Amino acid sequence: MPKRKELMSESEESEFVGDSSADEGAPGEKRLTRRSAANASKKRKVIAQADSSSEAGESEQGMKYERVPSKDEMRPEDIPRSMRAVSTDSSNQECPVPGCDSTGHFSGKFDRHHTVAGCPLYHNMTAEECKEMYSSRTRMAVERSRAIQEIHDNRMGLRKPNPTENQRVKRDAFKNARLLLKGDNLFDMREKRKNHKLKHEKGREPLLNGVTSKYDLQLFREAQQRALEESSFEAIQHCQFGDGLSEYRIKHIEIGRYELETWYASPYPEEYSRLQKLYLCEFCLKYMKTSTILRRHLAKCVWRHPPGDEIYRKGAISVFEVDGKRNKIYCQNLCLLAKLFLDHKTLYYDVEPFLFYVMTTANNHGCHIVGYFSKEKKSFLNYNVSCILTLPQSMRQGYGKMLIDFSYLLSKVEEKVGSPERPLSDLGLISYRSYWKEVLLNYLHKYTGSEVTIKDISQETAINANDIVSTLQALGMLKYWKGKHLVLKKQELFDEYVEKRARKPLDNNKIIDPNCLKWTPKQYT
């Protein structure tokens, strides 16, 4: 029979772990067994790790961008539920162009649209004309593929077949149309447009009739439609892992020397949210439309670390405390960036009541962000974390556990007991479960007394009592026997913990050192 260690007296158990908490776990949390924890750990996203050794020696012009895979490259069963695509019904969305009823599509392939780019009315066309152009493009594509096949059927494609009579007529018509737009004819046509005052309506595309030949205008329209068709098909095609339609959102971001594929939509301004790729400065987190704008910004940007006070430094790792009221723009940009990788995040612009703790790694170029967590200045429920994120290029490198440990270190300095704000995402729950398990096993392994209570563990580790109870239940170490709650000291768990520490020792620089913290809690009213 395994050894039993008395956990607490009957009077204390009613205060900290009643029958309901011991049997059902912490309120607001799902019961997690060892088997479900093992299955959940398999669902974590495998991220390509960055080569940090080559980062210091690279110049701005010689940087190589590393691609981090997205959740779309994982198997369906390995993706957590919160990371799967959200179903959206595009039929309920309306076109923002005034006077448009959202019917038809500029590409001619779809029956409805909800964007300006897909609006036939914006392009001064009708839905029927767009459909006719789509059918014409389809026929031309078939004829073009047949002509290419005929060329390949000849010997190595050295001899091209003679053009048909219909092709000669079209070619001559195109040449004549272009000749009419040269010299005086083009000047007369432009003057005619000015005299007739052909102006487009407000919010519409400029009128293109008479600017060029009919053939060239048709080529331009076809190029527009093909580009829109590809992007729209990507936006409304059926998801691989769900029955709904994927979101029309930013697909990629470029930050520093990394190109990341996003997981969720973020409420950037409308002119930026329509882009397929967004460019961000890794120091001030300003977002831009093109790489040219980013390059010009980097030449003038004087930031090399987050704003605020540096309250922790050990080796190359630093933590900066940023006040949401003093540095509002930076904190808003940080929240918008975090929403690209978090499903449950709802805070974007109201950042004044929060403090942001940004973790960075330093090299010759500056302090590069790896993750952050935020907390309320005055939390009535003693939450020590409101939102926590490790950027994808820094995942599976120990930074997430460092952020969690740092949040509890601040709670110890404040002489409070903390807990993360609910609900937790799947990856967040896995990270916190792993951290709580390691802290409790380390505490009980070093504890030499005869009795220990939940209150003692909570005060020593700054972990909430409900989180301690739910973790002990997940480990199978908490049992109710003869009117008392007891901790079953499972020696195999401690042996496994010691063996894991010996097999994979932690990097000293990635262990939070309380002596490196230079911080005094502030009182907020």
NORQUIUR-V774039 format. One record per residue. RES is the residue in three letters. SS is DSSP state (h for helix, s for strand, l for the rest). D_LAST is the distance of its C-alpha to the last C-alpha in Angstrom with 1 decimal. Layout:
res & ss & d_last
RES & SS & D_LAST
RES & SS & D_LAST
//
This chain:
res & ss & d_last
MET & l & 54.7
PRO & l & 51.4
LYS & l & 49.7
ARG & s & 46.9
LYS & s & 43.9
GLU & s & 42.3
LEU & l & 38.6
MET & l & 37.2
SER & l & 38.4
GLU & h & 38.7
SER & h & 36.0
GLU & h & 33.5
GLU & h & 34.6
SER & h & 33.6
GLU & h & 30.0
PHE & h & 29.6
VAL & l & 32.5
GLY & l & 34.0
ASP & h & 37.2
SER & h & 35.5
SER & h & 33.2
ALA & h & 36.1
ASP & h & 38.5
GLU & h & 36.3
GLY & l & 33.7
ALA & l & 29.9
PRO & l & 28.8
GLY & l & 28.6
GLU & l & 30.9
LYS & l & 34.6
ARG & l & 37.0
LEU & l & 38.1
THR & l & 41.4
ARG & h & 43.0
ARG & h & 45.3
SER & h & 42.6
ALA & h & 40.5
ALA & h & 43.6
ASN & h & 44.3
ALA & h & 40.7
SER & h & 40.9
LYS & l & 44.0
LYS & l & 42.0
ARG & l & 39.9
LYS & l & 40.6
VAL & l & 42.9
ILE & l & 41.7
ALA & l & 44.0
GLN & l & 42.6
ALA & l & 42.4
ASP & l & 44.8
SER & h & 42.4
SER & h & 45.3
SER & h & 46.6
GLU & l & 43.4
ALA & l & 43.5
GLY & l & 47.0
GLU & l & 46.7
SER & l & 46.6
GLU & l & 44.9
GLN & l & 48.3
GLY & l & 49.5
MET & l & 46.6
LYS & l & 47.6
TYR & l & 45.4
GLU & s & 45.1
ARG & s & 45.0
VAL & s & 42.7
PRO & l & 44.3
SER & l & 42.6
LYS & h & 42.4
ASP & h & 45.5
GLU & h & 47.6
MET & l & 46.9
ARG & l & 48.9
PRO & h & 47.7
GLU & h & 47.4
ASP & h & 45.3
ILE & l & 42.5
PRO & l & 39.5
ARG & h & 39.0
SER & h & 35.7
MET & h & 37.4
ARG & l & 40.3
ALA & l & 40.8
VAL & l & 39.2
SER & l & 41.8
THR & s & 41.7
ASP & l & 44.2
SER & h & 45.2
SER & h & 47.3
ASN & h & 44.3
GLN & l & 43.1
GLU & l & 44.5
CYS & l & 45.7
PRO & l & 43.6
VAL & l & 46.8
PRO & l & 47.6
GLY & l & 50.7
CYS & l & 50.8
ASP & l & 51.1
SER & l & 50.2
THR & s & 53.8
GLY & l & 55.7
HIS & l & 54.6
PHE & l & 55.5
SER & l & 56.9
GLY & l & 59.2
LYS & l & 58.4
PHE & l & 55.8
ASP & l & 55.8
ARG & s & 52.2
HIS & l & 49.5
HIS & l & 45.9
THR & l & 45.4
VAL & l & 46.7
ALA & l & 48.8
GLY & l & 50.6
CYS & l & 51.3
PRO & l & 55.1
LEU & l & 54.4
TYR & l & 52.2
HIS & l & 55.2
ASN & l & 57.5
MET & l & 59.4
THR & l & 59.9
ALA & h & 59.3
GLU & h & 63.1
GLU & h & 63.6
CYS & h & 61.0
LYS & h & 62.8
GLU & h & 66.1
MET & h & 64.8
TYR & h & 63.4
SER & h & 66.8
SER & h & 68.6
ARG & h & 66.4
THR & h & 67.2
ARG & h & 70.9
MET & h & 70.8
ALA & h & 69.0
VAL & h & 71.8
GLU & h & 74.5
ARG & h & 72.8
SER & h & 72.6
ARG & h & 76.3
ALA & h & 77.2
ILE & h & 75.3
GLN & h & 77.0
GLU & h & 80.4
ILE & h & 79.7
HIS & h & 78.8
ASP & h & 82.0
ASN & l & 84.1
ARG & l & 84.9
MET & l & 81.6
GLY & l & 80.6
LEU & l & 83.0
ARG & l & 84.7
LYS & l & 82.8
PRO & l & 84.4
ASN & l & 85.8
PRO & l & 83.6
THR & l & 84.8
GLU & h & 86.0
ASN & h & 82.8
GLN & h & 80.7
ARG & h & 83.0
VAL & h & 82.5
LYS & h & 78.7
ARG & h & 78.8
ASP & h & 81.0
ALA & h & 78.8
PHE & h & 75.7
LYS & h & 77.5
ASN & h & 78.8
ALA & h & 75.4
ARG & h & 74.0
LEU & h & 76.9
LEU & l & 76.3
LEU & l & 72.9
LYS & l & 74.2
GLY & l & 75.2
ASP & h & 76.0
ASN & h & 75.2
LEU & h & 71.6
PHE & h & 71.4
ASP & h & 73.0
MET & h & 70.7
ARG & h & 67.6
GLU & h & 69.1
LYS & h & 69.8
ARG & h & 66.2
LYS & h & 65.2
ASN & h & 67.8
HIS & h & 66.9
LYS & l & 63.2
LEU & l & 62.2
LYS & l & 58.4
HIS & l & 56.0
GLU & l & 53.7
LYS & l & 50.0
GLY & l & 48.1
ARG & l & 51.4
GLU & l & 53.1
PRO & l & 55.5
LEU & l & 59.2
LEU & l & 61.2
ASN & l & 64.7
GLY & l & 67.1
VAL & l & 64.9
THR & l & 66.9
SER & l & 69.7
LYS & h & 69.4
TYR & h & 69.8
ASP & h & 67.0
LEU & h & 64.7
GLN & h & 65.5
LEU & h & 64.7
PHE & h & 61.4
ARG & h & 60.6
GLU & h & 61.6
ALA & h & 59.4
GLN & h & 56.5
GLN & h & 57.2
ARG & h & 57.7
ALA & h & 54.4
LEU & h & 52.6
GLU & h & 54.5
GLU & h & 53.5
SER & h & 49.8
SER & h & 49.9
PHE & h & 51.8
GLU & h & 49.2
ALA & h & 46.5
ILE & h & 48.3
GLN & l & 50.4
HIS & s & 50.0
CYS & l & 47.8
GLN & l & 49.5
PHE & l & 47.1
GLY & l & 46.7
ASP & l & 48.3
GLY & l & 46.0
LEU & s & 45.8
SER & l & 43.7
GLU & l & 41.0
TYR & l & 41.7
ARG & l & 39.2
ILE & l & 38.9
LYS & l & 41.2
HIS & s & 40.7
ILE & s & 38.4
GLU & s & 39.4
ILE & s & 36.8
GLY & l & 38.1
ARG & l & 41.4
TYR & s & 40.8
GLU & s & 41.7
LEU & s & 39.8
GLU & s & 40.7
THR & l & 37.7
TRP & l & 37.2
TYR & l & 35.3
ALA & l & 34.6
SER & l & 31.6
PRO & l & 30.6
TYR & l & 31.6
PRO & l & 32.8
GLU & h & 36.1
GLU & h & 38.3
TYR & h & 37.1
SER & h & 36.9
ARG & l & 40.6
LEU & l & 41.5
GLN & l & 43.0
LYS & s & 41.6
LEU & s & 38.5
TYR & s & 38.2
LEU & s & 34.9
CYS & l & 34.2
GLU & l & 33.1
PHE & l & 31.0
CYS & l & 29.1
LEU & l & 29.7
LYS & l & 31.2
TYR & s & 33.6
MET & s & 37.1
LYS & l & 40.2
THR & l & 43.0
SER & h & 43.7
THR & h & 45.0
ILE & h & 41.7
LEU & h & 40.0
ARG & h & 42.7
ARG & h & 42.2
HIS & h & 38.4
LEU & h & 38.8
ALA & h & 41.2
LYS & h & 38.5
CYS & l & 35.2
VAL & l & 34.0
TRP & l & 31.3
ARG & l & 32.3
HIS & l & 29.0
PRO & l & 25.6
PRO & l & 23.2
GLY & l & 20.3
ASP & s & 20.7
GLU & s & 23.5
ILE & s & 22.1
TYR & s & 25.2
ARG & s & 28.9
LYS & s & 32.0
GLY & l & 35.2
ALA & l & 34.8
ILE & s & 31.6
SER & s & 28.2
VAL & s & 24.7
PHE & s & 22.4
GLU & s & 18.6
VAL & s & 18.0
ASP & s & 14.8
GLY & l & 15.3
LYS & l & 13.9
ARG & l & 16.2
ASN & l & 19.2
LYS & h & 19.1
ILE & h & 23.0
TYR & h & 23.4
CYS & h & 20.9
GLN & h & 22.6
ASN & h & 26.0
LEU & h & 25.0
CYS & h & 24.0
LEU & h & 27.3
LEU & h & 29.2
ALA & h & 27.8
LYS & h & 28.8
LEU & l & 32.4
PHE & l & 32.4
LEU & l & 30.0
ASP & l & 31.0
HIS & l & 27.9
LYS & l & 25.4
THR & l & 24.0
LEU & l & 21.2
TYR & l & 22.7
TYR & l & 21.1
ASP & l & 17.5
VAL & l & 16.2
GLU & l & 13.1
PRO & l & 10.6
PHE & s & 12.9
LEU & s & 14.2
PHE & s & 18.0
TYR & s & 20.2
VAL & s & 23.6
MET & s & 26.7
THR & s & 29.7
THR & s & 33.2
ALA & s & 34.7
ASN & s & 38.3
ASN & l & 40.2
HIS & l & 38.8
GLY & s & 35.1
CYS & s & 32.3
HIS & s & 32.9
ILE & s & 30.3
VAL & s & 31.2
GLY & s & 28.1
TYR & s & 24.3
PHE & s & 21.6
SER & s & 18.2
LYS & s & 15.2
GLU & s & 11.9
LYS & l & 8.8
LYS & l & 7.5
SER & l & 10.9
PHE & l & 11.9
LEU & l & 15.5
ASN & l & 15.0
TYR & s & 16.5
ASN & s & 17.1
VAL & s & 19.0
SER & l & 18.6
CYS & s & 21.7
ILE & s & 24.2
LEU & s & 27.4
THR & s & 30.3
LEU & l & 32.5
PRO & h & 36.0
GLN & h & 37.8
SER & h & 35.8
MET & l & 36.1
ARG & l & 38.2
GLN & l & 37.6
GLY & l & 35.0
TYR & h & 32.0
GLY & h & 30.4
LYS & h & 30.7
MET & h & 29.2
LEU & h & 26.1
ILE & h & 25.8
ASP & h & 26.5
PHE & h & 24.0
SER & h & 21.1
TYR & h & 22.2
LEU & h & 22.5
LEU & h & 18.8
SER & h & 18.2
LYS & h & 20.7
VAL & h & 19.1
GLU & l & 15.8
GLU & l & 18.2
LYS & l & 17.4
VAL & l & 19.8
GLY & s & 19.3
SER & s & 21.2
PRO & s & 21.7
GLU & l & 20.7
ARG & l & 23.8
PRO & l & 26.3
LEU & l & 27.7
SER & l & 30.4
ASP & h & 33.8
LEU & h & 33.6
GLY & h & 30.0
LEU & h & 31.3
ILE & h & 34.3
SER & h & 32.2
TYR & h & 29.9
ARG & h & 32.9
SER & h & 34.7
TYR & h & 31.9
TRP & h & 31.4
LYS & h & 35.2
GLU & h & 35.6
VAL & h & 32.9
LEU & h & 34.3
LEU & h & 37.9
ASN & h & 37.1
TYR & h & 35.4
LEU & h & 38.2
HIS & h & 40.9
LYS & h & 39.8
TYR & l & 39.1
THR & l & 42.1
GLY & l & 41.2
SER & l & 42.9
GLU & l & 39.9
VAL & l & 36.5
THR & l & 33.9
ILE & h & 31.3
LYS & h & 28.6
ASP & h & 30.1
ILE & h & 30.2
SER & h & 26.6
GLN & h & 25.3
GLU & h & 27.6
THR & h & 26.9
ALA & l & 23.3
ILE & s & 24.9
ASN & l & 24.1
ALA & h & 27.0
ASN & h & 27.9
ASP & h & 28.3
ILE & h & 30.5
VAL & h & 32.7
SER & h & 33.2
THR & h & 34.2
LEU & h & 36.6
GLN & h & 38.1
ALA & h & 38.6
LEU & h & 40.4
GLY & l & 42.5
MET & l & 41.6
LEU & s & 40.1
LYS & s & 42.8
TYR & s & 43.0
TRP & s & 46.1
LYS & l & 47.5
GLY & l & 44.3
LYS & s & 42.1
HIS & s & 40.1
LEU & s & 41.7
VAL & s & 41.2
LEU & s & 44.4
LYS & l & 44.7
LYS & l & 46.4
GLN & h & 48.1
GLU & h & 48.8
LEU & h & 45.1
PHE & h & 44.6
ASP & h & 47.8
GLU & h & 46.8
TYR & h & 43.4
VAL & h & 45.2
GLU & h & 47.8
LYS & h & 45.3
ARG & h & 43.5
ALA & h & 46.9
ARG & h & 48.1
LYS & l & 45.1
PRO & l & 43.3
LEU & l & 39.9
ASP & l & 39.5
ASN & h & 37.9
ASN & h & 35.9
LYS & h & 34.4
ILE & l & 33.1
ILE & l & 29.6
ASP & l & 30.0
PRO & h & 27.1
ASN & h & 28.7
CYS & h & 28.2
LEU & s & 24.3
LYS & l & 22.8
TRP & l & 19.0
THR & l & 16.3
PRO & l & 13.1
LYS & l & 10.0
GLN & l & 6.7
TYR & l & 3.8
THR & l & 0.0
//
